[in-house]
Amino acid sequence: MELFEALKRRHACRHFDPKPVPRELLDKLVYAGQRAPTGGNTPYRKMVVVTDPKVLEMAKLVSPGYFGDTSTAIVIYTDLEVAERGLGRLGRDVISLYDAGAAAENIVLAAYALGLGACFIKSYSDTALRRILKLPEACRTELIVSVGYPAEDEPPPLRQRKGAKTVWLNEYGRRWKQGER
Ligand SMILES: Cc1cc2nc3c(=O)[nH]c(=O)nc-3n(C[C@H](O)[C@H](O)[C@H](O)COP(=O)(O)O)c2cc1C
């Protein structure tokens, strides 16, 4: 699927068919996440691919914003020591968040390009998730990306809310009109 087709189809998928995602596709999602940029080329962004149903179940228990019965979740986290050593406080507290978002979006777009559905999830307990995944102390989980086959009866995606498409040309107040040269 072309990138623009994946962009068009992408939405927050919250209704899944629980059948497992083949390993080859998971490899592609991991690749997509790793292809996202990192501030200062500093290697602090890491991922955990969760496919074990017991671990997934526990992760869902501490994630009120996790909807749907997915077979996979990809957790993106930051090694805070590497981030601080490489880029200081700004790297640890700010830049690493952008990096995590970039990786998550790469994964989500790749999922749609592969015929899967996916959703960003931030509504969860970082402390509990770190324990469940046995992550070292100096780590912060940034996002969960739930991944799976969309359910056949998935409801249509929500429309973007008013104001979500605001773009200005050159200065505030001059509207960018799509398609106009
Ligand atoms: C940083 C971030 C965190 C999000 N966390 C959650 C979440 O915890 N649970 C959820 O169901 N959706 C979550 N979403 C998905 C948004 O609710 C969704 O993207 C938004 O409603 C727009 O809908 P769309 O993605 O279908 O266009 C999150 C999105 C972002 C960007």
The ligand as an SDF file (V2000), in Angstrom:
LIG
                    3D

 31 33  0  0  0  0  0  0  0  0999 V2000
   -0.1660   10.8470   22.4450 C   0  0  0  0  0  0  0  0  0  0  0  0
   -1.4700   10.1150   22.1990 C   0  0  0  0  0  0  0  0  0  0  0  0
   -2.0190    9.3510   23.2040 C   0  0  0  0  0  0  0  0  0  0  0  0
   -3.2090    8.6460   22.9710 C   0  0  0  0  0  0  0  0  0  0  0  0
   -3.6940    7.8240   23.9640 N   0  0  0  0  0  0  0  0  0  0  0  0
   -4.8000    7.0970   23.7180 C   0  0  0  0  0  0  0  0  0  0  0  0
   -5.2830    6.1760   24.7050 C   0  0  0  0  0  0  0  0  0  0  0  0
   -4.7460    6.0310   25.7840 O   0  0  0  0  0  0  0  0  0  0  0  0
   -6.3620    5.4120   24.3730 N   0  0  0  0  0  0  0  0  0  0  0  0
   -7.0000    5.5340   23.1600 C   0  0  0  0  0  0  0  0  0  0  0  0
   -7.9680    4.8030   22.9370 O   0  0  0  0  0  0  0  0  0  0  0  0
   -6.5770    6.4190   22.2240 N   0  0  0  0  0  0  0  0  0  0  0  0
   -5.4980    7.1800   22.4680 C   0  0  0  0  0  0  0  0  0  0  0  0
   -5.0270    8.0320   21.5080 N   0  0  0  0  0  0  0  0  0  0  0  0
   -5.7260    8.1270   20.2170 C   0  0  0  0  0  0  0  0  0  0  0  0
   -6.5000    9.4380   20.0720 C   0  0  0  0  0  0  0  0  0  0  0  0
   -7.6230    9.4380   20.9330 O   0  0  0  0  0  0  0  0  0  0  0  0
   -6.9160    9.5830   18.6010 C   0  0  0  0  0  0  0  0  0  0  0  0
   -5.7660    9.6460   17.8100 O   0  0  0  0  0  0  0  0  0  0  0  0
   -7.7690   10.8310   18.3990 C   0  0  0  0  0  0  0  0  0  0  0  0
   -9.0100   10.6810   19.0170 O   0  0  0  0  0  0  0  0  0  0  0  0
   -7.9870   11.1340   16.9110 C   0  0  0  0  0  0  0  0  0  0  0  0
   -8.6170   10.0440   16.2780 O   0  0  0  0  0  0  0  0  0  0  0  0
   -7.9360    9.3090   15.0410 P   0  0  0  0  0  0  0  0  0  0  0  0
   -6.5560    8.8720   15.4660 O   0  0  0  0  0  0  0  0  0  0  0  0
   -8.8510    8.1550   14.7370 O   0  0  0  0  0  0  0  0  0  0  0  0
   -7.8420   10.3080   13.9180 O   0  0  0  0  0  0  0  0  0  0  0  0
   -3.8740    8.7460   21.7080 C   0  0  0  0  0  0  0  0  0  0  0  0
   -3.2940    9.5360   20.7120 C   0  0  0  0  0  0  0  0  0  0  0  0
   -2.1180   10.2040   20.9310 C   0  0  0  0  0  0  0  0  0  0  0  0
   -1.5180   11.0220   19.8170 C   0  0  0  0  0  0  0  0  0  0  0  0
  1  2  1  0
  2  3  1  0
  2 30  2  0
  3  4  2  0
  4  5  1  0
  4 28  1  0
  5  6  2  0
  6  7  1  0
  6 13  1  0
  7  8  2  0
  7  9  1  0
  9 10  1  0
 10 11  2  0
 10 12  1  0
 12 13  2  0
 13 14  1  0
 14 15  1  0
 14 28  1  0
 15 16  1  0
 16 17  1  0
 16 18  1  0
 18 19  1  0
 18 20  1  0
 20 21  1  0
 20 22  1  0
 22 23  1  0
 23 24  1  0
 24 25  2  0
 24 26  1  0
 24 27  1  0
 28 29  2  0
 29 30  1  0
 30 31  1  0
M  END
$$$$
